[in-house]
Amino acid sequence: MGMLLSDALAVQRLPERQKKLARSGRKVYLGHETRTGWSGYLPFYLFQCPNCLRLAKDYPHSYPENQYLACPECGAKVSFVRFWIRVNEFFSFIRFLFRLRLRFTK
């Protein structure tokens, strides 16, 4: 395991402001990139691993409702579910409960 040398150098060369934001717990968008063997581009983010406390660069894995960023150093998974998806799931659950209520009150 371990971060690619190109990613490690990219993290070192980032402006201090972006590193500070990542250390404060935010996921900082770095841009879209592609890798050898990939057919398209993916968004990459800078974040601080809660396990090893290193700054890491990764792209979101999995489906939108349970996405995560993986630390290339220790393998820890950091949740990356966007806020609007959680809001959407909440209102879907409320609609479901409302339909159940209507079904059982008839």
Residue pairs with C-beta under 8 A, 6 or more apart in sequence:
1 72
1 73
1 74
1 75
2 72
2 73
3 11
3 56
3 57
3 72
3 73
4 72
7 57
7 72
10 30
10 57
11 19
11 46
11 55
11 56
11 57
14 30
14 46
18 28
18 30
18 46
19 46
19 55
21 28
22 28
22 46
22 47
22 48
22 55
23 48
23 55
25 48
26 47
27 45
27 46
27 47
27 69
27 78
27 80
28 45
28 46
28 47
29 43
29 44
29 45
30 43
30 44
30 45
30 46
30 57
31 43
31 44
32 41
32 42
32 43
32 44
33 41
33 42
33 44
33 59
34 40
34 41
34 42
42 59
42 60
43 59
43 60
44 57
44 58
44 59
45 57
45 58
45 59
45 60
45 69
45 80
46 55
46 56
46 57
47 55
47 56
47 58
47 69
47 78
48 54
48 55
48 56
49 55
49 56
49 71
49 73
49 74
49 76
49 78
50 76
50 78
51 71
51 74
51 76
52 71
52 73
52 74
52 76
54 71
54 73
56 69
56 71
56 72
56 73
57 72
58 69
58 70
58 71
58 72
59 69
60 67
60 68
60 69
60 80
61 67
61 68
61 69
61 70
62 68
64 81
64 82
64 85
65 81
65 85
65 89
66 81
67 79
67 80
67 81
67 82
68 77
68 78
68 79
68 80
69 77
69 78
69 80
70 76
70 77
70 78
71 77
71 78
